[in-house]
Amino acid sequence: MRISGDNKARFDTRLSKDQKELFERAAILGGYRSLTDFVILTVQKKAKEIIEEQEKIIASNRDSEIFFNAIVNPDKPNDELIAAVKEFNSLF
């Protein structure tokens, strides 16, 4: 990969003939202007999906840790919670 002065990068790769034909066919059928557009836009979409999924997993793991810690090590009830329990108990 080479980076030019205009903040763009070049990505070079080698494909098998079969891969290139497959990608070109998909590009044509998908209505893309060129094989390059197809590859760039498809890879960009997939990259975003992968990143989004990983961020969900990270957030989910963090939420699980917070929940688990709250269950295992709960905070002591504050004055408002104690007052709410007393009020609830007085009703029944």
ZADO-1210 file (C-alpha; in nm, 4 decimals, padded with zeros to 6 digits):
<atoms>
<atom x="00.0000" y="00.0000" z="00.0000" code="MET" pos="1"/>
<atom x="00.1373" y="00.3390" z="-00.0970" code="ARG" pos="2"/>
<atom x="00.0115" y="00.6731" z="00.0322" code="ILE" pos="3"/>
<atom x="00.0143" y="00.9718" z="-00.1991" code="SER" pos="4"/>
<atom x="00.0176" y="01.3389" z="-00.1074" code="GLY" pos="5"/>
<atom x="-00.3581" y="01.3871" z="-00.1596" code="ASP" pos="6"/>
<atom x="-00.4528" y="01.1734" z="00.1424" code="ASN" pos="7"/>
<atom x="-00.5394" y="00.8737" z="-00.0728" code="LYS" pos="8"/>
<atom x="-00.3834" y="00.5317" z="-00.0541" code="ALA" pos="9"/>
<atom x="-00.3286" y="00.2696" z="-00.3187" code="ARG" pos="10"/>
<atom x="-00.4094" y="-00.0942" z="-00.2538" code="PHE" pos="11"/>
<atom x="-00.2632" y="-00.3497" z="-00.4913" code="ASP" pos="12"/>
<atom x="-00.3550" y="-00.7164" z="-00.4935" code="THR" pos="13"/>
<atom x="-00.3332" y="-01.0216" z="-00.7127" code="ARG" pos="14"/>
<atom x="-00.6415" y="-01.2278" z="-00.7943" code="LEU" pos="15"/>
<atom x="-00.6861" y="-01.5549" z="-00.9665" code="SER" pos="16"/>
<atom x="-00.8477" y="-01.5323" z="-01.3091" code="LYS" pos="17"/>
<atom x="-01.1585" y="-01.7018" z="-01.1683" code="ASP" pos="18"/>
<atom x="-01.1846" y="-01.4523" z="-00.8827" code="GLN" pos="19"/>
<atom x="-01.1518" y="-01.1571" z="-01.1199" code="LYS" pos="20"/>
<atom x="-01.4189" y="-01.2964" z="-01.3522" code="GLU" pos="21"/>
<atom x="-01.6506" y="-01.3629" z="-01.0584" code="LEU" pos="22"/>
<atom x="-01.6021" y="-01.0127" z="-00.9185" code="PHE" pos="23"/>
<atom x="-01.6492" y="-00.8526" z="-01.2612" code="GLU" pos="24"/>
<atom x="-01.9713" y="-01.0451" z="-01.3162" code="ARG" pos="25"/>
<atom x="-02.1015" y="-00.9404" z="-00.9745" code="ALA" pos="26"/>
<atom x="-02.0057" y="-00.5787" z="-01.0454" code="ALA" pos="27"/>
<atom x="-02.1971" y="-00.5810" z="-01.3733" code="ILE" pos="28"/>
<atom x="-02.5013" y="-00.7541" z="-01.2259" code="LEU" pos="29"/>
<atom x="-02.4941" y="-00.5203" z="-00.9260" code="GLY" pos="30"/>
<atom x="-02.4928" y="-00.2120" z="-01.1471" code="GLY" pos="31"/>
<atom x="-02.1537" y="-00.0848" z="-01.0338" code="TYR" pos="32"/>
<atom x="-01.9612" y="00.1500" z="-01.2644" code="ARG" pos="33"/>
<atom x="-01.6463" y="-00.0583" z="-01.2452" code="SER" pos="34"/>
<atom x="-01.4780" y="-00.3502" z="-01.0767" code="LEU" pos="35"/>
<atom x="-01.2905" y="-00.1013" z="-00.8586" code="THR" pos="36"/>
<atom x="-01.6159" y="00.0618" z="-00.7416" code="ASP" pos="37"/>
<atom x="-01.7612" y="-00.2805" z="-00.6675" code="PHE" pos="38"/>
<atom x="-01.4597" y="-00.3918" z="-00.4664" code="VAL" pos="39"/>
<atom x="-01.4220" y="-00.0649" z="-00.2742" code="ILE" pos="40"/>
<atom x="-01.7907" y="-00.0275" z="-00.1878" code="LEU" pos="41"/>
<atom x="-01.8406" y="-00.3948" z="-00.1028" code="THR" pos="42"/>
<atom x="-01.5324" y="-00.4149" z="00.1169" code="VAL" pos="43"/>
<atom x="-01.6207" y="-00.0846" z="00.2842" code="GLN" pos="44"/>
<atom x="-01.9722" y="-00.2102" z="00.3646" code="LYS" pos="45"/>
<atom x="-01.8384" y="-00.5386" z="00.5041" code="LYS" pos="46"/>
<atom x="-01.5741" y="-00.3576" z="00.7089" code="ALA" pos="47"/>
<atom x="-01.8405" y="-00.1368" z="00.8674" code="LYS" pos="48"/>
<atom x="-02.0562" y="-00.4421" z="00.9464" code="GLU" pos="49"/>
<atom x="-01.7642" y="-00.6209" z="01.1130" code="ILE" pos="50"/>
<atom x="-01.6685" y="-00.3157" z="01.3190" code="ILE" pos="51"/>
<atom x="-02.0308" y="-00.2539" z="01.4221" code="GLU" pos="52"/>
<atom x="-02.0746" y="-00.6154" z="01.5292" code="GLU" pos="53"/>
<atom x="-01.7531" y="-00.6130" z="01.7323" code="GLN" pos="54"/>
<atom x="-01.8526" y="-00.2863" z="01.9001" code="GLU" pos="55"/>
<atom x="-02.1880" y="-00.4445" z="01.9967" code="LYS" pos="56"/>
<atom x="-02.0068" y="-00.7428" z="02.1460" code="ILE" pos="57"/>
<atom x="-01.7710" y="-00.5171" z="02.3405" code="ILE" pos="58"/>
<atom x="-02.0637" y="-00.3081" z="02.4682" code="ALA" pos="59"/>
<atom x="-02.2592" y="-00.6227" z="02.5541" code="SER" pos="60"/>
<atom x="-01.9660" y="-00.7657" z="02.7480" code="ASN" pos="61"/>
<atom x="-01.9205" y="-00.4361" z="02.9324" code="ARG" pos="62"/>
<atom x="-02.2940" y="-00.4263" z="03.0144" code="ASP" pos="63"/>
<atom x="-02.2777" y="-00.7857" z="03.1400" code="SER" pos="64"/>
<atom x="-01.9879" y="-00.6989" z="03.3704" code="GLU" pos="65"/>
<atom x="-02.1725" y="-00.3942" z="03.5068" code="ILE" pos="66"/>
<atom x="-02.4889" y="-00.6003" z="03.5675" code="PHE" pos="67"/>
<atom x="-02.2973" y="-00.8875" z="03.7284" code="PHE" pos="68"/>
<atom x="-02.1069" y="-00.6498" z="03.9554" code="ASN" pos="69"/>
<atom x="-02.4325" y="-00.4793" z="04.0573" code="ALA" pos="70"/>
<atom x="-02.5841" y="-00.8167" z="04.1527" code="ILE" pos="71"/>
<atom x="-02.2780" y="-00.9503" z="04.3337" code="VAL" pos="72"/>
<atom x="-02.1736" y="-00.6232" z="04.4980" code="ASN" pos="73"/>
<atom x="-02.4902" y="-00.4150" z="04.5317" code="PRO" pos="74"/>
<atom x="-02.4726" y="-00.0629" z="04.6684" code="ASP" pos="75"/>
<atom x="-02.6262" y="-00.0080" z="05.0098" code="LYS" pos="76"/>
<atom x="-02.9795" y="00.1328" z="04.9865" code="PRO" pos="77"/>
<atom x="-02.9911" y="00.5112" z="05.0002" code="ASN" pos="78"/>
<atom x="-03.2367" y="00.7109" z="05.2125" code="ASP" pos="79"/>
<atom x="-03.4879" y="00.7439" z="04.9279" code="GLU" pos="80"/>
<atom x="-03.4999" y="00.3691" z="04.8710" code="LEU" pos="81"/>
<atom x="-03.5401" y="00.3017" z="05.2431" code="ILE" pos="82"/>
<atom x="-03.8255" y="00.5558" z="05.2583" code="ALA" pos="83"/>
<atom x="-03.9913" y="00.3969" z="04.9527" code="ALA" pos="84"/>
<atom x="-03.9785" y="00.0513" z="05.1108" code="VAL" pos="85"/>
<atom x="-04.1270" y="00.1840" z="05.4361" code="LYS" pos="86"/>
<atom x="-04.4068" y="00.3566" z="05.2417" code="GLU" pos="87"/>
<atom x="-04.4756" y="00.0421" z="05.0392" code="PHE" pos="88"/>
<atom x="-04.4842" y="-00.1751" z="05.3529" code="ASN" pos="89"/>
<atom x="-04.7241" y="00.0662" z="05.5241" code="SER" pos="90"/>
<atom x="-04.9728" y="00.0225" z="05.2385" code="LEU" pos="91"/>
<atom x="-04.9918" y="-00.3553" z="05.2840" code="PHE" pos="92"/>
</atoms>
